[in-house]
Amino acid sequence: MTTTEFQVTGMTCGHCELSIREEVQEVPGVQAVDVSHRTGTLVVTSDQPVDEAAVLAAVAEAGYQGVRSQ
């Protein structure tokens, strides 16, 4: 398993987390999604390296901005 962390801006509540989780779970290969509006983080667990562009597009589809954590 591979984990990839992203920083997401604009989240303020649990509904924000749910919106992002629902979109990112649709990305092929994603096994688990952990989102925290408190820390502004999104952690994606996948069976192989995840398509970062697809994850960021899913975050944008949910209405938020994200970047890959360094």
WOZI-V912267 format. One record per backbone hydrogen bond with DSSP energy under -0.5 kcal/mol. NH is the residue of the N-H (numbers start at 0). CO is the residue of the C=O. If there is no record, write none. Layout:
nh=NH co=CO
nh=NH co=CO
//
This chain:
nh=1 co=45
nh=3 co=43
nh=5 co=41
nh=6 co=66
nh=7 co=39
nh=8 co=64
nh=16 co=12
nh=17 co=13
nh=18 co=14
nh=19 co=15
nh=20 co=16
nh=21 co=17
nh=22 co=18
nh=23 co=19
nh=24 co=20
nh=25 co=22
nh=26 co=23
nh=29 co=26
nh=30 co=44
nh=31 co=44
nh=33 co=42
nh=35 co=40
nh=39 co=35
nh=40 co=35
nh=41 co=5
nh=42 co=33
nh=43 co=3
nh=43 co=41
nh=44 co=31
nh=45 co=1
nh=46 co=28
nh=51 co=49
nh=54 co=50
nh=55 co=51
nh=56 co=52
nh=57 co=53
nh=58 co=54
nh=59 co=55
nh=60 co=56
nh=61 co=57
nh=62 co=59
nh=63 co=58
nh=64 co=8
nh=66 co=6
nh=68 co=4
//
